[in-house]
Amino acid sequence: MTTDSRPDAGQPGGRGGERRRWFGLVAISVAVALIIVDSTIVNVAIPNIVGELSLTSSQVQWVQESYTLVFAATLLIWGSVADRIGRRRMLLIGVVVFVLASGLAAVAGSGGALIGARVVQGFGGAMILPTTLSLINAGFTGRDRGIAFAVWGSTIGGMVAVGPLLGGWLTTSFSWRWAFGINLPLGILIVAGVLLFVDESRSRAKERIDLVGAALSAVTFATLAFGLIEGRTYGWWSLRRPFEVGDAAWTWSISPVVVAFAVTFVAGAVFVARTLRRTRRGLPTLFRFDLFSITSFRNGNIAAMIVSLGEFGIVLSLPLWLQNVLGYSAFQTGLVLLALAIGSFAASGLSASVLSRTMTPAAVVRIGIVAEIVGVAGLGLVIGPSTSWLAVTPFLFVYGFGVGLATAQLTGVVLVDVPLQRSGEGSGLQSTARQIGSALGIAVLGTVLFTTAGARLESGLTDAGVPATAQTQVVDAVVESSGGAIAGLAADPATAPAATVARQAFSDATQAAAFTAAGFLVLGLLASLSLGGSSAAPAGRGREDEKAGVRTT
C-alpha cells in the first residue's frame, strides 16, 4: 500500500503500463455494458416470460420495476462505500452479485423467484455503475480522461440499442432464460479483466458508514422513483387501477403514488437535516453538501438530469411503435435501433481523435445535445403508420452520435473539479441525478405517449361513427397493451378499420413524445450554457485536485 500525490499515481509507467490502463478501461466498459444491456434486454423477453411462468399483470410490472427501484435507491450508497473499502473491490463485489442474481433469474420457476432475483440484480447494478466512473476518474488524467469518459458514455448509448437486438435474438433462437444466462460468461471475463488490469484506489478509509443516512437515502430515492414511474399507471391522486404486491392489495381510494411522494418528502427532509447537523459536528455522513458548492458539479448535474429526461423519449416509445404499428419483430426492432449504437460508437472515436484536442469538454457536450435534438425532432417529423425503416435510421444515427458525445463528456464535466478522494461520492451523486432524470422522463414522456394515443384514437373512432361503448373498449385495449392490441384488431375483419385508426393514433402519440423529448433536450442545452470554470478548460489540461493524491495498491 502506497500513497503518491503525482497525477498518474497508481498508473505504472512505460508502454506496458499505458496498455494495462486501456485494457482496464475495456473491462470497466464491459461492466457498464452488462448492466445497461440487462435493463433493456428484459423488455424484449417479457412476452415469453409471461407465457412460460404465467405471470400476473402485477408481476410483469414488478419484474421490470423491482430492478429499477433498487438500482435508483442505492446508487448513492455504494458510491460512498466504494471510497472507503476500495473502488475496484466494490466493482468486483457488484459484478459477482449481479452475475449470481442473473443465474437465479435464468433458472427461476415462478414469478416470485424471478422478481426476487431482479431485486438482487438491482443491488449489484448499483454497485457497478458509480464505481466504474470513480475508477476512470482515478485512473486517467488530462486528455486521456476525456477519451476514457467518451468510451464509457458511448458504451452506455450503444448498449441501450444493442440490448433489444441481443434480447430478441436470444429469446427467439434459444430461450428468454438466456437473456439472463448471457451475463455469466460476461461476468467471468469482467472479473478477470478487472483483477489483471485495474488498480485499487480508495480514500476516506477510516470513516465509518452512516447507516441511518444510507437507509434514509434509500427510502427517499426508492419512493421517488416509484412515484415518477408508476404515477401514470396507478394515478397521480386517485387510484386508477388495483395495486398489488404479491398477495397484498392496496385498499385505499387514494393512489399509492401520493403516499410514495409523501414518504419521499419526509425521508428526504430528515436526511438533509441530519446530514447538515452531522457535518457541522464532524461526524461521518453518506455525502457532504459542500460538493454542490463546486460550480461545474452543481451545474453539470442539473444539465445531466434534464438531458437524461429528454433522452428517454426514444428508448420508451420507439420500440413500441416499431413493433405494434409497423409490425416488426423484436429482432427486427433491434436491428433498426442498431443505428443508434453505431452513431454512439462513432462519436466515441471522433471525440477521442479530434474533438478532445480542439474543443473544451463543455463545447463537446453542447454539440452532442444539439445532435440529439436534431435526431429526436427528425424522428418526430418522419414517424407515421407507413414509415419505412430507411427514413428512421439516419435520425437514429444522428441521435446516437449526440448521445455518444454528450453523455460521456458531460460525465467528465460533472466530475472534473471533484477532489479525487471523493470521486466515489461524486460519481454516486451524478449517477443518482441521471437516474432521477430518467425516471422523470419515463413518467412525463409515458404520460404524453399514452394520453395522446388515447385522445387521438377516441377522436378517430368518433369520426368513423363507432359507438361510444365500443370506443371505450378499443381505446382501453390499445392503451393498456401499449399498442399490442392493434395486431389483434387488424386480424379481425370486423375491427380492422379500428386498427387503422389505432395505428395513426399511436404514430401521432409517438411523434408527440419525440417532440416533447426534443423540448427537454433544448432545456438541457440551455442548462449546459452555465457550465464553466475548470470544465471549460482545454481537455488536456490537468486538475488542481490531482495534487490531493489517492491511496493506491
C-alpha positions as a Python dict, from the first residue, in 0.01 Angstrom:
ca = {
    (1, 'M'): (0, 0, 0),
    (2, 'T'): (150, 330, -109),
    (3, 'T'): (47, 693, -125),
    (4, 'D'): (150, 909, -420),
    (5, 'S'): (50, 1265, -498),
    (6, 'R'): (151, 1259, -865),
    (7, 'P'): (-124, 1297, -1128),
    (8, 'D'): (-51, 950, -1260),
    (9, 'A'): (-40, 783, -921),
    (10, 'G'): (-129, 418, -939),
    (11, 'Q'): (-57, 400, -1310),
    (12, 'P'): (259, 208, -1397),
    (13, 'G'): (485, 392, -1633),
    (14, 'G'): (603, 287, -1975),
    (15, 'R'): (420, 140, -2268),
    (16, 'G'): (324, -168, -2072),
    (17, 'G'): (159, 47, -1806),
    (18, 'E'): (-23, 250, -2069),
    (19, 'R'): (-157, -63, -2238),
    (20, 'R'): (-261, -200, -1899),
    (21, 'R'): (-467, 112, -1826),
    (22, 'W'): (-654, 85, -2156),
    (23, 'F'): (-715, -287, -2113),
    (24, 'G'): (-857, -197, -1772),
    (25, 'L'): (-1088, 54, -1941),
    (26, 'V'): (-1217, -226, -2165),
    (27, 'A'): (-1301, -435, -1857),
    (28, 'I'): (-1473, -137, -1693),
    (29, 'S'): (-1671, -62, -2009),
    (30, 'V'): (-1788, -423, -2039),
    (31, 'A'): (-1907, -400, -1677),
    (32, 'V'): (-2113, -94, -1770),
    (33, 'A'): (-2245, -274, -2078),
    (34, 'L'): (-2354, -564, -1857),
    (35, 'I'): (-2598, -358, -1652),
    (36, 'I'): (-2719, -136, -1939),
    (37, 'V'): (-2798, -431, -2166),
    (38, 'D'): (-2981, -607, -1883),
    (39, 'S'): (-3206, -306, -1827),
    (40, 'T'): (-3327, -321, -2191),
    (41, 'I'): (-3298, -690, -2279),
    (42, 'V'): (-3569, -791, -2032),
    (43, 'N'): (-3830, -573, -2202),
    (44, 'V'): (-3799, -779, -2520),
    (45, 'A'): (-3816, -1110, -2331),
    (46, 'I'): (-4121, -1024, -2119),
    (47, 'P'): (-4388, -1178, -2351),
    (48, 'N'): (-4210, -1515, -2347),
    (49, 'I'): (-4156, -1496, -1971),
    (50, 'V'): (-4527, -1430, -1919),
    (51, 'G'): (-4617, -1735, -2128),
    (52, 'E'): (-4382, -1976, -1950),
    (53, 'L'): (-4418, -1859, -1590),
    (54, 'S'): (-4786, -1750, -1614),
    (55, 'L'): (-4711, -1409, -1463),
    (56, 'T'): (-4994, -1187, -1348),
    (57, 'S'): (-5008, -828, -1476),
    (58, 'S'): (-4879, -710, -1138),
    (59, 'Q'): (-4585, -950, -1153),
    (60, 'V'): (-4499, -832, -1505),
    (61, 'Q'): (-4464, -477, -1378),
    (62, 'W'): (-4254, -581, -1080),
    (63, 'V'): (-4018, -790, -1294),
    (64, 'Q'): (-3933, -466, -1472),
    (65, 'E'): (-3960, -214, -1189),
    (66, 'S'): (-3805, -402, -894),
    (67, 'Y'): (-3463, -377, -1058),
    (68, 'T'): (-3508, -8, -1138),
    (69, 'L'): (-3624, 86, -790),
    (70, 'V'): (-3342, -92, -605),
    (71, 'F'): (-3090, 42, -855),
    (72, 'A'): (-3205, 403, -810),
    (73, 'A'): (-3237, 371, -433),
    (74, 'T'): (-2884, 250, -360),
    (75, 'L'): (-2662, 423, -620),
    (76, 'L'): (-2561, 695, -377),
    (77, 'I'): (-2485, 448, -100),
    (78, 'W'): (-2246, 225, -293),
    (79, 'G'): (-2053, 518, -440),
    (80, 'S'): (-1965, 639, -90),
    (81, 'V'): (-1895, 289, 39),
    (82, 'A'): (-1653, 235, -251),
    (83, 'D'): (-1449, 535, -138),
    (84, 'R'): (-1397, 360, 194),
    (85, 'I'): (-1348, -10, 110),
    (86, 'G'): (-1184, 30, -233),
    (87, 'R'): (-1336, 107, -571),
    (88, 'R'): (-1202, -197, -751),
    (89, 'R'): (-1319, -419, -465),
    (90, 'M'): (-1667, -270, -483),
    (91, 'L'): (-1678, -322, -861),
    (92, 'L'): (-1582, -687, -822),
    (93, 'I'): (-1842, -740, -549),
    (94, 'G'): (-2105, -576, -767),
    (95, 'V'): (-2022, -793, -1069),
    (96, 'V'): (-2031, -1112, -862),
    (97, 'V'): (-2365, -1016, -702),
    (98, 'F'): (-2509, -923, -1041),
    (99, 'V'): (-2391, -1243, -1210),
    (100, 'L'): (-2515, -1470, -930),
    (101, 'A'): (-2853, -1297, -936),
    (102, 'S'): (-2863, -1338, -1314),
    (103, 'G'): (-2809, -1711, -1268),
    (104, 'L'): (-3101, -1725, -1023),
    (105, 'A'): (-3318, -1534, -1272),
    (106, 'A'): (-3222, -1774, -1552),
    (107, 'V'): (-3345, -2077, -1356),
    (108, 'A'): (-3645, -1908, -1189),
    (109, 'G'): (-3950, -2131, -1180),
    (110, 'S'): (-4204, -1872, -1068),
    (111, 'G'): (-4281, -1503, -1088),
    (112, 'G'): (-4187, -1450, -725),
    (113, 'A'): (-3845, -1613, -771),
    (114, 'L'): (-3777, -1402, -1079),
    (115, 'I'): (-3874, -1080, -902),
    (116, 'G'): (-3651, -1170, -608),
    (117, 'A'): (-3357, -1228, -843),
    (118, 'R'): (-3423, -893, -1011),
    (119, 'V'): (-3409, -719, -672),
    (120, 'V'): (-3064, -867, -607),
    (121, 'Q'): (-2959, -768, -960),
    (122, 'G'): (-3055, -412, -872),
    (123, 'F'): (-2812, -412, -580),
    (124, 'G'): (-2534, -546, -799),
    (125, 'G'): (-2600, -295, -1077),
    (126, 'A'): (-2598, -5, -831),
    (127, 'M'): (-2259, -119, -702),
    (128, 'I'): (-2116, -129, -1055),
    (129, 'L'): (-2226, 197, -1222),
    (130, 'P'): (-2085, 472, -991),
    (131, 'T'): (-1775, 264, -920),
    (132, 'T'): (-1683, 248, -1288),
    (133, 'L'): (-1699, 627, -1301),
    (134, 'S'): (-1477, 678, -997),
    (135, 'L'): (-1222, 424, -1126),
    (136, 'I'): (-1195, 612, -1456),
    (137, 'N'): (-1169, 940, -1267),
    (138, 'A'): (-887, 799, -1053),
    (139, 'G'): (-704, 612, -1328),
    (140, 'F'): (-690, 869, -1608),
    (141, 'T'): (-581, 1232, -1628),
    (142, 'G'): (-597, 1519, -1876),
    (143, 'R'): (-682, 1430, -2234),
    (144, 'D'): (-680, 1056, -2158),
    (145, 'R'): (-961, 1110, -1908),
    (146, 'G'): (-1174, 1271, -2179),
    (147, 'I'): (-1113, 976, -2410),
    (148, 'A'): (-1192, 728, -2131),
    (149, 'F'): (-1519, 902, -2048),
    (150, 'A'): (-1603, 909, -2421),
    (151, 'V'): (-1565, 531, -2435),
    (152, 'W'): (-1771, 493, -2116),
    (153, 'G'): (-2052, 717, -2244),
    (154, 'S'): (-2061, 562, -2589),
    (155, 'T'): (-2086, 220, -2428),
    (156, 'I'): (-2400, 332, -2244),
    (157, 'G'): (-2555, 486, -2556),
    (158, 'G'): (-2467, 190, -2774),
    (159, 'M'): (-2580, -78, -2531),
    (160, 'V'): (-2921, 86, -2494),
    (161, 'A'): (-2972, -3, -2861),
    (162, 'V'): (-2787, -337, -2860),
    (163, 'G'): (-2994, -471, -2569),
    (164, 'P'): (-3321, -516, -2766),
    (165, 'L'): (-3129, -673, -3057),
    (166, 'L'): (-2949, -921, -2833),
    (167, 'G'): (-3264, -991, -2636),
    (168, 'G'): (-3469, -1050, -2949),
    (169, 'W'): (-3211, -1291, -3089),
    (170, 'L'): (-3162, -1488, -2768),
    (171, 'T'): (-3533, -1510, -2694),
    (172, 'T'): (-3628, -1608, -3048),
    (173, 'S'): (-3343, -1851, -3119),
    (174, 'F'): (-3297, -2005, -2774),
    (175, 'S'): (-3497, -1905, -2465),
    (176, 'W'): (-3576, -1599, -2257),
    (177, 'R'): (-3361, -1758, -1987),
    (178, 'W'): (-3052, -1682, -2195),
    (179, 'A'): (-3135, -1313, -2165),
    (180, 'F'): (-3012, -1359, -1808),
    (181, 'G'): (-2775, -1652, -1866),
    (182, 'I'): (-2558, -1449, -2105),
    (183, 'N'): (-2441, -1248, -1804),
    (184, 'L'): (-2249, -1543, -1657),
    (185, 'P'): (-1970, -1570, -1916),
    (186, 'L'): (-1955, -1191, -1944),
    (187, 'G'): (-1917, -1164, -1568),
    (188, 'I'): (-1625, -1406, -1567),
    (189, 'L'): (-1447, -1200, -1834),
    (190, 'I'): (-1508, -878, -1639),
    (191, 'V'): (-1373, -1019, -1313),
    (192, 'A'): (-1061, -1149, -1487),
    (193, 'G'): (-1005, -818, -1668),
    (194, 'V'): (-1050, -608, -1354),
    (195, 'L'): (-816, -826, -1148),
    (196, 'L'): (-549, -817, -1418),
    (197, 'F'): (-564, -458, -1540),
    (198, 'V'): (-736, -228, -1286),
    (199, 'D'): (-552, -87, -983),
    (200, 'E'): (-721, -47, -648),
    (201, 'S'): (-792, 304, -518),
    (202, 'R'): (-962, 424, -205),
    (203, 'S'): (-993, 719, 30),
    (204, 'R'): (-1186, 809, 344),
    (205, 'A'): (-1091, 458, 459),
    (206, 'K'): (-1110, 546, 830),
    (207, 'E'): (-1458, 698, 812),
    (208, 'R'): (-1745, 483, 931),
    (209, 'I'): (-2051, 442, 709),
    (210, 'D'): (-2356, 639, 817),
    (211, 'L'): (-2605, 351, 821),
    (212, 'V'): (-2904, 563, 922),
    (213, 'G'): (-2825, 812, 648),
    (214, 'A'): (-2793, 528, 399),
    (215, 'A'): (-3136, 394, 498),
    (216, 'L'): (-3296, 739, 468),
    (217, 'S'): (-3130, 789, 129),
    (218, 'A'): (-3255, 453, 2),
    (219, 'V'): (-3612, 523, 114),
    (220, 'T'): (-3604, 872, -38),
    (221, 'F'): (-3486, 767, -382),
    (222, 'A'): (-3685, 440, -396),
    (223, 'T'): (-4015, 614, -324),
    (224, 'L'): (-3931, 899, -560),
    (225, 'A'): (-3851, 658, -845),
    (226, 'F'): (-4166, 455, -774),
    (227, 'G'): (-4386, 765, -780),
    (228, 'L'): (-4237, 902, -1102),
    (229, 'I'): (-4254, 569, -1284),
    (230, 'E'): (-4594, 449, -1162),
    (231, 'G'): (-4789, 775, -1150),
    (232, 'R'): (-4937, 719, -1495),
    (233, 'T'): (-5031, 360, -1410),
    (234, 'Y'): (-5190, 399, -1067),
    (235, 'G'): (-5291, 764, -1081),
    (236, 'W'): (-5130, 1083, -955),
    (237, 'W'): (-5402, 1133, -693),
    (238, 'S'): (-5693, 886, -707),
    (239, 'L'): (-5636, 513, -757),
    (240, 'R'): (-5687, 427, -1125),
    (241, 'R'): (-5627, 51, -1112),
    (242, 'P'): (-5564, -216, -845),
    (243, 'F'): (-5220, -208, -686),
    (244, 'E'): (-5090, -542, -561),
    (245, 'V'): (-4759, -666, -425),
    (246, 'G'): (-4774, -1043, -401),
    (247, 'D'): (-5091, -1132, -210),
    (248, 'A'): (-5122, -785, -54),
    (249, 'A'): (-5364, -543, -221),
    (250, 'W'): (-5394, -165, -183),
    (251, 'T'): (-5740, -94, -37),
    (252, 'W'): (-5743, 287, -21),
    (253, 'S'): (-5905, 510, -282),
    (254, 'I'): (-5603, 740, -285),
    (255, 'S'): (-5319, 637, -515),
    (256, 'P'): (-5009, 476, -360),
    (257, 'V'): (-4814, 730, -565),
    (258, 'V'): (-4935, 1010, -335),
    (259, 'V'): (-4816, 817, -30),
    (260, 'A'): (-4483, 743, -202),
    (261, 'F'): (-4422, 1114, -269),
    (262, 'A'): (-4517, 1199, 91),
    (263, 'V'): (-4262, 946, 218),
    (264, 'T'): (-4007, 1092, -25),
    (265, 'F'): (-4060, 1441, 116),
    (266, 'V'): (-4042, 1335, 483),
    (267, 'A'): (-3746, 1097, 445),
    (268, 'G'): (-3562, 1345, 223),
    (269, 'A'): (-3612, 1632, 467),
    (270, 'V'): (-3491, 1423, 760),
    (271, 'F'): (-3191, 1306, 555),
    (272, 'V'): (-3089, 1663, 461),
    (273, 'A'): (-3133, 1800, 814),
    (274, 'R'): (-2949, 1508, 968),
    (275, 'T'): (-2663, 1528, 717),
    (276, 'L'): (-2616, 1902, 776),
    (277, 'R'): (-2616, 1853, 1153),
    (278, 'R'): (-2364, 1567, 1140),
    (279, 'T'): (-2142, 1764, 901),
    (280, 'R'): (-2128, 2058, 1146),
    (281, 'R'): (-2034, 1817, 1425),
    (282, 'G'): (-1765, 1646, 1213),
    (283, 'L'): (-1942, 1309, 1213),
    (284, 'P'): (-1944, 1065, 916),
    (285, 'T'): (-2213, 1122, 653),
    (286, 'L'): (-2313, 949, 331),
    (287, 'F'): (-2208, 1261, 141),
    (288, 'R'): (-2143, 1625, 219),
    (289, 'F'): (-2337, 1905, 56),
    (290, 'D'): (-2024, 2110, 1),
    (291, 'L'): (-1980, 1925, -329),
    (292, 'F'): (-2265, 2137, -464),
    (293, 'S'): (-2061, 2449, -397),
    (294, 'I'): (-1843, 2336, -690),
    (295, 'T'): (-1993, 2518, -988),
    (296, 'S'): (-1910, 2254, -1250),
    (297, 'F'): (-2050, 1976, -1029),
    (298, 'R'): (-2371, 2161, -943),
    (299, 'N'): (-2449, 2292, -1291),
    (300, 'G'): (-2334, 1973, -1459),
    (301, 'N'): (-2571, 1761, -1250),
    (302, 'I'): (-2862, 1990, -1335),
    (303, 'A'): (-2780, 1961, -1705),
    (304, 'A'): (-2732, 1582, -1678),
    (305, 'M'): (-3070, 1538, -1511),
    (306, 'I'): (-3253, 1739, -1779),
    (307, 'V'): (-3068, 1569, -2065),
    (308, 'S'): (-3144, 1224, -1919),
    (309, 'L'): (-3509, 1321, -1902),
    (310, 'G'): (-3513, 1401, -2273),
    (311, 'E'): (-3301, 1105, -2382),
    (312, 'F'): (-3563, 852, -2276),
    (313, 'G'): (-3804, 975, -2545),
    (314, 'I'): (-3679, 719, -2796),
    (315, 'V'): (-3600, 437, -2555),
    (316, 'L'): (-3956, 437, -2423),
    (317, 'S'): (-4172, 497, -2732),
    (318, 'L'): (-3988, 396, -3048),
    (319, 'P'): (-3968, 17, -2985),
    (320, 'L'): (-4343, 11, -2911),
    (321, 'W'): (-4416, 196, -3236),
    (322, 'L'): (-4185, -23, -3445),
    (323, 'Q'): (-4338, -347, -3319),
    (324, 'N'): (-4704, -260, -3268),
    (325, 'V'): (-4762, -15, -3555),
    (326, 'L'): (-4513, -121, -3823),
    (327, 'G'): (-4534, -487, -3721),
    (328, 'Y'): (-4161, -550, -3679),
    (329, 'S'): (-4043, -843, -3470),
    (330, 'A'): (-3830, -790, -3160),
    (331, 'F'): (-3519, -885, -3357),
    (332, 'Q'): (-3606, -652, -3646),
    (333, 'T'): (-3667, -371, -3397),
    (334, 'G'): (-3324, -434, -3252),
    (335, 'L'): (-3169, -412, -3599),
    (336, 'V'): (-3331, -72, -3657),
    (337, 'L'): (-3213, 55, -3319),
    (338, 'L'): (-2864, -65, -3402),
    (339, 'A'): (-2821, 262, -3593),
    (340, 'L'): (-2828, 439, -3257),
    (341, 'A'): (-2546, 219, -3128),
    (342, 'I'): (-2337, 276, -3440),
    (343, 'G'): (-2378, 652, -3403),
    (344, 'S'): (-2280, 637, -3038),
    (345, 'F'): (-1962, 439, -3104),
    (346, 'A'): (-1874, 666, -3398),
    (347, 'A'): (-1896, 963, -3163),
    (348, 'S'): (-1654, 791, -2927),
    (349, 'G'): (-1394, 761, -3200),
    (350, 'L'): (-1434, 1120, -3318),
    (351, 'S'): (-1425, 1256, -2964),
    (352, 'A'): (-1107, 1065, -2887),
    (353, 'S'): (-920, 1154, -3206),
    (354, 'V'): (-1035, 1507, -3293),
    (355, 'L'): (-1272, 1689, -3059),
    (356, 'S'): (-1078, 1627, -2737),
    (357, 'R'): (-779, 1806, -2891),
    (358, 'T'): (-959, 2108, -3033),
    (359, 'M'): (-1258, 2176, -2807),
    (360, 'T'): (-1341, 2208, -2440),
    (361, 'P'): (-1547, 1927, -2283),
    (362, 'A'): (-1838, 2168, -2229),
    (363, 'A'): (-1836, 2257, -2601),
    (364, 'V'): (-1843, 1888, -2695),
    (365, 'V'): (-2140, 1842, -2460),
    (366, 'R'): (-2331, 2118, -2638),
    (367, 'I'): (-2256, 1975, -2982),
    (368, 'G'): (-2379, 1637, -2861),
    (369, 'I'): (-2704, 1778, -2723),
    (370, 'V'): (-2766, 1967, -3049),
    (371, 'A'): (-2719, 1638, -3241),
    (372, 'E'): (-2964, 1468, -3005),
    (373, 'I'): (-3220, 1743, -3065),
    (374, 'V'): (-3182, 1710, -3443),
    (375, 'G'): (-3216, 1332, -3424),
    (376, 'V'): (-3521, 1324, -3197),
    (377, 'A'): (-3701, 1609, -3374),
    (378, 'G'): (-3626, 1448, -3710),
    (379, 'L'): (-3783, 1125, -3591),
    (380, 'G'): (-4088, 1320, -3484),
    (381, 'L'): (-4118, 1458, -3837),
    (382, 'V'): (-4096, 1124, -4022),
    (383, 'I'): (-4289, 892, -3790),
    (384, 'G'): (-4616, 767, -3937),
    (385, 'P'): (-4819, 445, -3976),
    (386, 'S'): (-4645, 357, -4305),
    (387, 'T'): (-4295, 497, -4239),
    (388, 'S'): (-4007, 286, -4368),
    (389, 'W'): (-3709, 196, -4153),
    (390, 'L'): (-3496, 374, -4413),
    (391, 'A'): (-3647, 706, -4302),
    (392, 'V'): (-3587, 630, -3932),
    (393, 'T'): (-3228, 503, -3922),
    (394, 'P'): (-3048, 823, -4032),
    (395, 'F'): (-3208, 1019, -3747),
    (396, 'L'): (-3133, 735, -3505),
    (397, 'F'): (-2769, 752, -3610),
    (398, 'V'): (-2760, 1130, -3551),
    (399, 'Y'): (-2930, 1086, -3215),
    (400, 'G'): (-2686, 810, -3112),
    (401, 'F'): (-2395, 1026, -3224),
    (402, 'G'): (-2520, 1302, -2993),
    (403, 'V'): (-2563, 1061, -2702),
    (404, 'G'): (-2208, 938, -2752),
    (405, 'L'): (-2073, 1292, -2730),
    (406, 'A'): (-2297, 1441, -2464),
    (407, 'T'): (-2322, 1154, -2217),
    (408, 'A'): (-1950, 1090, -2196),
    (409, 'Q'): (-1823, 1446, -2186),
    (410, 'L'): (-2098, 1562, -1950),
    (411, 'T'): (-1981, 1298, -1704),
    (412, 'G'): (-1629, 1437, -1726),
    (413, 'V'): (-1755, 1793, -1682),
    (414, 'V'): (-1951, 1698, -1371),
    (415, 'L'): (-1656, 1527, -1205),
    (416, 'V'): (-1368, 1745, -1329),
    (417, 'D'): (-1337, 1956, -1012),
    (418, 'V'): (-1443, 1691, -760),
    (419, 'P'): (-1148, 1604, -531),
    (420, 'L'): (-1011, 1267, -629),
    (421, 'Q'): (-1051, 1123, -280),
    (422, 'R'): (-1426, 1192, -304),
    (423, 'S'): (-1480, 1062, -657),
    (424, 'G'): (-1698, 771, -545),
    (425, 'E'): (-1922, 1010, -355),
    (426, 'G'): (-1940, 1245, -656),
    (427, 'S'): (-1998, 958, -900),
    (428, 'G'): (-2284, 827, -689),
    (429, 'L'): (-2449, 1170, -681),
    (430, 'Q'): (-2400, 1212, -1056),
    (431, 'S'): (-2546, 867, -1132),
    (432, 'T'): (-2840, 937, -900),
    (433, 'A'): (-2912, 1267, -1078),
    (434, 'R'): (-2920, 1085, -1411),
    (435, 'Q'): (-3143, 811, -1269),
    (436, 'I'): (-3391, 1066, -1134),
    (437, 'G'): (-3393, 1237, -1474),
    (438, 'S'): (-3454, 903, -1646),
    (439, 'A'): (-3741, 816, -1411),
    (440, 'L'): (-3893, 1160, -1462),
    (441, 'G'): (-3854, 1113, -1838),
    (442, 'I'): (-4037, 781, -1825),
    (443, 'A'): (-4317, 943, -1625),
    (444, 'V'): (-4358, 1255, -1840),
    (445, 'L'): (-4300, 1103, -2183),
    (446, 'G'): (-4504, 794, -2097),
    (447, 'T'): (-4791, 1019, -1997),
    (448, 'V'): (-4758, 1216, -2322),
    (449, 'L'): (-4742, 896, -2529),
    (450, 'F'): (-5042, 715, -2383),
    (451, 'T'): (-5259, 1019, -2316),
    (452, 'T'): (-5214, 1138, -2674),
    (453, 'A'): (-5273, 789, -2813),
    (454, 'G'): (-5598, 756, -2619),
    (455, 'A'): (-5724, 1101, -2717),
    (456, 'R'): (-5640, 1063, -3088),
    (457, 'L'): (-5785, 713, -3103),
    (458, 'E'): (-6107, 822, -2936),
    (459, 'S'): (-6137, 1116, -3175),
    (460, 'G'): (-6067, 899, -3479),
    (461, 'L'): (-6323, 637, -3377),
    (462, 'T'): (-6583, 909, -3321),
    (463, 'D'): (-6521, 1042, -3672),
    (464, 'A'): (-6562, 686, -3804),
    (465, 'G'): (-6902, 657, -3635),
    (466, 'V'): (-6802, 389, -3381),
    (467, 'P'): (-7048, 371, -3086),
    (468, 'A'): (-6926, 512, -2753),
    (469, 'T'): (-6928, 173, -2577),
    (470, 'A'): (-6716, 13, -2846),
    (471, 'Q'): (-6486, 318, -2847),
    (472, 'T'): (-6409, 271, -2479),
    (473, 'Q'): (-6328, -97, -2526),
    (474, 'V'): (-6093, -32, -2817),
    (475, 'V'): (-5919, 265, -2652),
    (476, 'D'): (-5868, 76, -2324),
    (477, 'A'): (-5736, -232, -2508),
    (478, 'V'): (-5486, -34, -2717),
    (479, 'V'): (-5361, 194, -2438),
    (480, 'E'): (-5340, -74, -2168),
    (481, 'S'): (-5144, -303, -2402),
    (482, 'S'): (-4910, -20, -2509),
    (483, 'G'): (-5031, -75, -2865),
    (484, 'G'): (-5003, -454, -2854),
    (485, 'A'): (-5377, -497, -2919),
    (486, 'I'): (-5350, -336, -3264),
    (487, 'A'): (-5244, -663, -3430),
    (488, 'G'): (-5547, -842, -3288),
    (489, 'L'): (-5779, -567, -3410),
    (490, 'A'): (-5626, -587, -3758),
    (491, 'A'): (-5668, -967, -3773),
    (492, 'D'): (-6046, -944, -3726),
    (493, 'P'): (-6228, -807, -4034),
    (494, 'A'): (-6491, -653, -3806),
    (495, 'T'): (-6235, -441, -3620),
    (496, 'A'): (-5979, -389, -3900),
    (497, 'P'): (-6094, -27, -3960),
    (498, 'A'): (-6036, 47, -3590),
    (499, 'A'): (-5683, -95, -3623),
    (500, 'T'): (-5611, 155, -3900),
    (501, 'V'): (-5727, 439, -3677),
    (502, 'A'): (-5522, 297, -3388),
    (503, 'R'): (-5205, 286, -3598),
    (504, 'Q'): (-5245, 651, -3689),
    (505, 'A'): (-5325, 747, -3329),
    (506, 'F'): (-5024, 562, -3188),
    (507, 'S'): (-4800, 716, -3454),
    (508, 'D'): (-4927, 1064, -3361),
    (509, 'A'): (-4859, 987, -2996),
    (510, 'T'): (-4505, 870, -3073),
    (511, 'Q'): (-4449, 1194, -3262),
    (512, 'A'): (-4573, 1392, -2962),
    (513, 'A'): (-4338, 1203, -2729),
    (514, 'A'): (-4045, 1268, -2965),
    (515, 'F'): (-4116, 1641, -2986),
    (516, 'T'): (-4157, 1658, -2608),
    (517, 'A'): (-3821, 1485, -2564),
    (518, 'A'): (-3666, 1734, -2806),
    (519, 'G'): (-3810, 2016, -2596),
    (520, 'F'): (-3647, 1880, -2280),
    (521, 'L'): (-3318, 1842, -2464),
    (522, 'V'): (-3341, 2210, -2562),
    (523, 'L'): (-3374, 2288, -2190),
    (524, 'G'): (-3071, 2066, -2129),
    (525, 'L'): (-2878, 2262, -2391),
    (526, 'L'): (-2968, 2588, -2217),
    (527, 'A'): (-2862, 2439, -1883),
    (528, 'S'): (-2527, 2339, -2033),
    (529, 'L'): (-2455, 2703, -2114),
    (530, 'S'): (-2396, 2763, -1742),
    (531, 'L'): (-2107, 2517, -1736),
    (532, 'G'): (-1780, 2697, -1677),
    (533, 'G'): (-1477, 2702, -1451),
    (534, 'S'): (-1246, 2411, -1498),
    (535, 'S'): (-1498, 2234, -1711),
    (536, 'A'): (-1438, 2494, -1975),
    (537, 'A'): (-1065, 2434, -1979),
    (538, 'P'): (-898, 2251, -2269),
    (539, 'A'): (-942, 1877, -2243),
    (540, 'G'): (-573, 1812, -2199),
    (541, 'R'): (-528, 2040, -1901),
    (542, 'G'): (-472, 1882, -1561),
    (543, 'R'): (-674, 1940, -1247),
    (544, 'E'): (-562, 2102, -926),
    (545, 'D'): (-725, 1828, -727),
    (546, 'E'): (-486, 1575, -878),
    (547, 'K'): (-243, 1708, -620),
    (548, 'A'): (-468, 1579, -346),
    (549, 'G'): (-340, 1229, -416),
    (550, 'V'): (-508, 890, -389),
    (551, 'R'): (-419, 584, -192),
    (552, 'T'): (-336, 304, -432),
    (553, 'T'): (-234, -57, -415),
}
